[in-house]
Amino acid sequence: MSLKQANNKNAEIDERLAALMTNANAIRAIASAVEGTLGPKGLDTMLVDKFGDVVITNDGVTILNLMEANHPAARMLINTAKAQ
């Protein structure tokens, strides 16, 4: 294997790892928005919707409905959670 082929392979692995880390960070952001509302000691969350109205809720689906995610993995997680 030549040095150029090794560099190309390493670049491909780095690109895959970067995509994986981006997906994981997007999913973590969605999970952290909802995790405080879970369990018997779950807290209410105050949100501002796209019209500027304040919404106070402890329902994860409501939080996800008000969330505007641009990342494909985040949208997939939100749509999966809404379907349940």
BELBEL-V428469 format. One record per residue. N is the residue number from 1. PSI is psi in radians with two decimals (999 if undefined). Layout:
# BELBEL-V428469
<<N,PSI> <N,PSI>>
This chain:
# BELBEL-V428469
<<1,2.26> <2,2.93> <3,-0.64> <4,-0.72> <5,-0.67> <6,-0.71> <7,-0.71> <8,-0.71> <9,-0.74> <10,-0.67> <11,-0.67> <12,-0.72> <13,-0.73> <14,-0.69> <15,-0.74> <16,-0.74> <17,-0.69> <18,-0.72> <19,-0.72> <20,-0.76> <21,-0.65> <22,-0.76> <23,-0.77> <24,-0.70> <25,-0.65> <26,-0.73> <27,-0.70> <28,-0.66> <29,-0.73> <30,-0.79> <31,-0.68> <32,-0.45> <33,-0.48> <34,-0.46> <35,-0.49> <36,-0.28> <37,-0.11> <38,2.65> <39,3.07> <40,-0.38> <41,0.45> <42,2.45> <43,2.77> <44,2.66> <45,2.34> <46,2.17> <47,2.75> <48,2.13> <49,-3.12> <50,-0.25> <51,-0.04> <52,0.07> <53,2.49> <54,2.29> <55,2.21> <56,2.14> <57,2.78> <58,0.33> <59,2.15> <60,-0.63> <61,-0.68> <62,-0.74> <63,-0.78> <64,-0.59> <65,-0.61> <66,-0.21> <67,2.36> <68,1.79> <69,2.32> <70,-0.35> <71,2.34> <72,-0.71> <73,-0.66> <74,-0.74> <75,-0.68> <76,-0.73> <77,-0.74> <78,-0.80> <79,-0.64> <80,-0.75> <81,-0.64> <82,-0.56> <83,-0.28> <84,999>>
